[in-house]
Amino acid sequence: VALFDGFYVPAPKDRLTRSTMPLSAALLETFHAIVSDNGFITDKGEMAPFLEESRNRFESSADLVLKPKTTQEVAEILSICNDNDIPVVPQGGNTGHCGGAVSDGGVLLNLSRLNKIRHVDPANASLTVEAGCILQDVQKAADEHNLLFPLSLAAEGSCQIGGNLATNAGGIHVLKYGNMRDLTLGLEVCLPDGRIWDGLRLLRKDNTGYDLKHLFIGSEGTLGVITAASLKLFPKPKQKSSAFIACERINDLLDIFDKARACFGEMIYAFEIMPSFAMELVTKHIPDQKSPFAQTYPWYGLIELVSTTEQHPLQEELESFLSLLYDDSFIHNAILAQDMKQANAFLNLRESISAAQKKEGGSIKHDVSVPLSAIPTFMEETTQACQNLVAGCRVCAFGHMGDGNIHFNISRPEQMESYPFLKYWEEFNELVHDMVHKFNGSISAEHGIGKLKMDEMERYLPAVEIDMMRNLKRSLDPNNIMNPNKIIRL
Ligand SMILES: Cc1cc2nc3c(=O)[nH]c(=O)nc-3n(C[C@H](O)[C@H](O)[C@H](O)COP(=O)(O)OP(=O)(O)OC[C@H]3O[C@@H](n4cnc5c(N)ncnc54)[C@H](O)[C@@H]3O)c2cc1C
């Protein structure tokens, strides 16, 4: 720790004093002149939708919402905020799960109008888009050139590329293509002092000094505002084959993944798991969802394979793979999707779990990862410990097993109301995260830290790591205007 002590600039001024001060009429007029009527909101009613927080965990308030349309406008706003000590919270689609886009006053900078697809370069297999582009629109832009932008998550119709970058989003295809960090070639960023960094490189090899884009990816708006990105594209799969499988034990799913990896390698597009309880919730709460099987099983898995050639006998290979699993008693049952409609139905089942769990009432959620080999023991021990804490609580641990990412969620016992159950929030957090730590895992696999997990992060990471992060923050944002009190406290 001593190594980094006093390394950089002095600690910033007190946030609380500043954020409670109302903005002067002159400053409001200056902001208005930059973004004009369409990008300027001070009316409380009009601001309300931008101040919602999906999990109702945090209150959000802002002096005004600004919606810039160009990078230059973002830069001008930041420069004024920096000079006048005004906190700035960048906001994309506001679908994040950690309260990262929640504001405690100052400027809420919504990026939705900065939404041009700037350039598609099929020969370089890349595209350059502005931060406010909706993820689905970026996927479509790639598709129009017969290419694939592979990031895919259930919020893709509303989350934005800037938010995806700022949270280093994952989703179901990380297994094959990596997360947002792996999909990025270059960034354009407005620094807190208003300077614009044009790092929109289109290179797959570039070792000129520190790779600064990685500082901003996953920084949740605490170091600057991402205004545009150059992203990697891939050949579009020509065929896809999906199977829904039913197993007795989670260990079987791990063995099956191991065999699938050996057999299909890069062709594995997704490998997701869900317990019986998740299936029960989805079929109970989500209209038109039904289990592919007539009877219930303890565990289910979804395997998706893709191939970029039409000739590959994908469906036959998956079918023989499933037969072998069945013969060796790894699975109780399996259904091979006969067409895209059925394949999409399998995926919808898996992607409906969060919405279904919300309808079941109070739940406490954890987005964690552990080494693949540790998943079965981690699940077994953590489930038991949860039962010991609150008898009858219902564990709904599902997720992207192929990358060790489990959404370890716990629903209230059937006989307990939501509120008394939610009072155990901190205790469950500590219990689950202690287990994750014991198994050398991460307390934030893909959703980030935001406001939600600041204390947790500080508890589990080595002090020297926290100190390096603090010093980076101070060096790039000495006045602490960028999304203060998120990720790390100064
Ligand atoms: C149904 C559902 C399913 C989800 N599934 C997944 C999943 O599978 N994988 C996954 O990773 N996430 C998932 N998420 C979480 C969420 O969608 C992602 O974190 C997403 O990347 C957030 O994007 P956003 O545009 O909504 O960002 P916001 O929620 O608006 O912001 C998130 C953070 O990024 C910062 N930020 C936003 N834009 C910028 C910018 N331009 N520059 C700098 N900082 C910025 C904000 O300040 C905040 O700290 C899911 C969410 C929902 C609701």
The ligand as an SDF file (V2000), in Angstrom:
LIG
                    3D

 53 58  0  0  0  0  0  0  0  0999 V2000
  -33.2400   -8.0810  -18.8330 C   0  0  0  0  0  0  0  0  0  0  0  0
  -31.7940   -7.7180  -18.6850 C   0  0  0  0  0  0  0  0  0  0  0  0
  -30.8240   -8.6380  -19.0340 C   0  0  0  0  0  0  0  0  0  0  0  0
  -29.4700   -8.3160  -18.9000 C   0  0  0  0  0  0  0  0  0  0  0  0
  -28.5470   -9.2520  -19.2670 N   0  0  0  0  0  0  0  0  0  0  0  0
  -27.2480   -8.9320  -19.2060 C   0  0  0  0  0  0  0  0  0  0  0  0
  -26.2530   -9.8660  -19.6340 C   0  0  0  0  0  0  0  0  0  0  0  0
  -26.5520  -10.9860  -20.0290 O   0  0  0  0  0  0  0  0  0  0  0  0
  -24.9640   -9.4790  -19.5750 N   0  0  0  0  0  0  0  0  0  0  0  0
  -24.5850   -8.2440  -19.1210 C   0  0  0  0  0  0  0  0  0  0  0  0
  -23.3920   -7.9460  -19.1130 O   0  0  0  0  0  0  0  0  0  0  0  0
  -25.4920   -7.3600  -18.6880 N   0  0  0  0  0  0  0  0  0  0  0  0
  -26.8100   -7.6590  -18.7210 C   0  0  0  0  0  0  0  0  0  0  0  0
  -27.7370   -6.7620  -18.2960 N   0  0  0  0  0  0  0  0  0  0  0  0
  -27.3060   -5.4900  -17.6840 C   0  0  0  0  0  0  0  0  0  0  0  0
  -27.2310   -4.2780  -18.6540 C   0  0  0  0  0  0  0  0  0  0  0  0
  -28.0770   -4.4600  -19.7550 O   0  0  0  0  0  0  0  0  0  0  0  0
  -25.8040   -4.0690  -19.1090 C   0  0  0  0  0  0  0  0  0  0  0  0
  -25.0040   -3.7030  -18.0120 O   0  0  0  0  0  0  0  0  0  0  0  0
  -25.6580   -2.9890  -20.2080 C   0  0  0  0  0  0  0  0  0  0  0  0
  -24.3510   -3.0530  -20.7180 O   0  0  0  0  0  0  0  0  0  0  0  0
  -25.9320   -1.5760  -19.7060 C   0  0  0  0  0  0  0  0  0  0  0  0
  -26.0890   -0.7090  -20.8200 O   0  0  0  0  0  0  0  0  0  0  0  0
  -26.9490    0.6260  -20.7050 P   0  0  0  0  0  0  0  0  0  0  0  0
  -26.8170    1.3650  -22.0000 O   0  0  0  0  0  0  0  0  0  0  0  0
  -28.3130    0.3400  -20.2730 O   0  0  0  0  0  0  0  0  0  0  0  0
  -26.1350    1.4080  -19.5850 O   0  0  0  0  0  0  0  0  0  0  0  0
  -26.6870    2.2230  -18.3000 P   0  0  0  0  0  0  0  0  0  0  0  0
  -27.4740    1.3280  -17.4190 O   0  0  0  0  0  0  0  0  0  0  0  0
  -27.3540    3.4710  -18.7500 O   0  0  0  0  0  0  0  0  0  0  0  0
  -25.3100    2.6080  -17.6050 O   0  0  0  0  0  0  0  0  0  0  0  0
  -24.4830    1.6080  -17.0460 C   0  0  0  0  0  0  0  0  0  0  0  0
  -23.1630    2.2620  -16.5960 C   0  0  0  0  0  0  0  0  0  0  0  0
  -22.4270    2.7290  -17.7280 O   0  0  0  0  0  0  0  0  0  0  0  0
  -22.1960    4.1460  -17.6400 C   0  0  0  0  0  0  0  0  0  0  0  0
  -22.3440    4.6700  -19.0140 N   0  0  0  0  0  0  0  0  0  0  0  0
  -23.3950    4.5330  -19.8390 C   0  0  0  0  0  0  0  0  0  0  0  0
  -23.1150    5.0800  -21.0420 N   0  0  0  0  0  0  0  0  0  0  0  0
  -21.8530    5.5810  -20.9530 C   0  0  0  0  0  0  0  0  0  0  0  0
  -20.9810    6.2750  -21.8570 C   0  0  0  0  0  0  0  0  0  0  0  0
  -21.3580    6.5510  -23.1090 N   0  0  0  0  0  0  0  0  0  0  0  0
  -19.7570    6.6380  -21.4200 N   0  0  0  0  0  0  0  0  0  0  0  0
  -19.3500    6.3620  -20.1610 C   0  0  0  0  0  0  0  0  0  0  0  0
  -20.1250    5.7060  -19.2670 N   0  0  0  0  0  0  0  0  0  0  0  0
  -21.3530    5.3200  -19.6640 C   0  0  0  0  0  0  0  0  0  0  0  0
  -23.2290    4.6600  -16.6550 C   0  0  0  0  0  0  0  0  0  0  0  0
  -22.7820    5.8340  -16.0060 O   0  0  0  0  0  0  0  0  0  0  0  0
  -23.3590    3.4790  -15.7000 C   0  0  0  0  0  0  0  0  0  0  0  0
  -22.3290    3.5200  -14.7560 O   0  0  0  0  0  0  0  0  0  0  0  0
  -29.0960   -7.0520  -18.4030 C   0  0  0  0  0  0  0  0  0  0  0  0
  -30.0800   -6.1210  -18.0570 C   0  0  0  0  0  0  0  0  0  0  0  0
  -31.4160   -6.4420  -18.1880 C   0  0  0  0  0  0  0  0  0  0  0  0
  -32.4480   -5.4170  -17.8200 C   0  0  0  0  0  0  0  0  0  0  0  0
  1  2  1  0
  2  3  1  0
  2 52  2  0
  3  4  2  0
  4  5  1  0
  4 50  1  0
  5  6  2  0
  6  7  1  0
  6 13  1  0
  7  8  2  0
  7  9  1  0
  9 10  1  0
 10 11  2  0
 10 12  1  0
 12 13  2  0
 13 14  1  0
 14 15  1  0
 14 50  1  0
 15 16  1  0
 16 17  1  0
 16 18  1  0
 18 19  1  0
 18 20  1  0
 20 21  1  0
 20 22  1  0
 22 23  1  0
 23 24  1  0
 24 25  2  0
 24 26  1  0
 24 27  1  0
 27 28  1  0
 28 29  2  0
 28 30  1  0
 28 31  1  0
 31 32  1  0
 32 33  1  0
 33 34  1  0
 33 48  1  0
 34 35  1  0
 35 36  1  0
 35 46  1  0
 36 37  1  0
 36 45  1  0
 37 38  2  0
 38 39  1  0
 39 40  1  0
 39 45  2  0
 40 41  1  0
 40 42  2  0
 42 43  1  0
 43 44  2  0
 44 45  1  0
 46 47  1  0
 46 48  1  0
 48 49  1  0
 50 51  2  0
 51 52  1  0
 52 53  1  0
M  END
$$$$
